Amino acid sequence: KLSAENRRDLLEVLEDRHGRRSTIATSQLPIEEWHGVIGDATLADAILDRLVHNAYKISLRGQSMRKRQAKLTDTTASE
């Protein structure tokens, strides 16, 4: 969870950029779970409104690249 200070800082950054600059956010959590991570419902609404409104969302599916690469470099299978 974000601390109260982190929530305020994030909202301030998004406020400054909203409508003026692009912002890229990446997460392993679905957007539906962000309210819980942000913590405060009111600030979460404000943050998500600025971040998600007019956003392009790209959802990736499939196996994790880390798992795929681990299989390629696994030395125990060849011993």
C-alpha positions, 0 to 999 in steps of 0.5 A: 500500500502507498503511504499518505505521503506517496499518495499525495506525491503521486497525485501531485505529479499526475495533476502537473502532467494531466493534459500537458504531458504523457505518462507511462505507467506499468503494473502487474496488477489489474487496474481493478486492484489499484484502489486497494494498493493506493489505499485512500478511496478519495485519492485513489479515485482522483489518481485513477481519473487522471491516469486512466482517463484517455489512456491507451491500455495494453494488457499482456497475456501469456507466460512470464518472460522470466519463466520462459528465460529460466527454462532456457538457462536451466543447467540442471536439466542438462546434467 
